[in-house]
Amino acid sequence: VGSYEDATKAVNAGVDAIIVQGHEAGGHVIGK
């Protein structure tokens, strides 16, 4: 996920794991 909001949605959906990716990843983050 690329944002706090996406992480919250994933947790609420019952995921087993979350992999986060920040802007340091070279601009490959879907978001705002």
Kinemage of the C-alpha trace (Angstrom):
@kinemage 1
@onewidth
@group {chain A} dominant
@subgroup {mainchain}
@vectorlist {calphas} color= white
{ca val a 1} P 0.000 0.000 0.000
{ca gly a 2} L 1.110 3.546 -0.565
{ca ser a 3} L -0.876 5.453 2.052
{ca tyr a 4} L -2.272 5.273 5.564
{ca glu a 5} L -5.784 5.249 4.140
{ca asp a 6} L -5.023 2.242 1.934
{ca ala a 7} L -3.455 0.415 4.887
{ca thr a 8} L -6.556 1.071 6.988
{ca lys a 9} L -8.803 -0.261 4.224
{ca ala a 10} L -6.637 -3.365 3.913
{ca val a 11} L -6.765 -4.054 7.664
{ca asn a 12} L -10.531 -3.594 7.675
{ca ala a 13} L -10.759 -6.043 4.770
{ca gly a 14} L -8.986 -8.682 6.871
{ca val a 15} L -5.597 -8.979 5.181
{ca asp a 16} L -2.916 -11.171 6.750
{ca ala a 17} L -0.004 -8.867 5.917
{ca ile a 18} L 0.645 -5.365 4.641
{ca ile a 19} L 3.625 -4.329 2.547
{ca val a 20} L 4.175 -0.597 2.586
{ca gln a 21} L 6.014 1.443 0.001
{ca gly a 22} L 6.995 5.054 0.456
{ca his a 23} L 7.872 7.806 -1.975
{ca glu a 24} L 11.528 6.782 -1.626
{ca ala a 25} L 10.691 3.857 -3.928
{ca gly a 26} L 11.320 5.949 -7.009
{ca gly a 27} L 7.866 7.356 -7.615
{ca his a 28} L 6.115 4.051 -8.148
{ca val a 29} L 3.434 4.685 -5.525
{ca ile a 30} L -0.167 4.975 -6.632
{ca gly a 31} L -1.669 7.903 -4.838
{ca lys a 32} L -2.365 11.551 -4.651
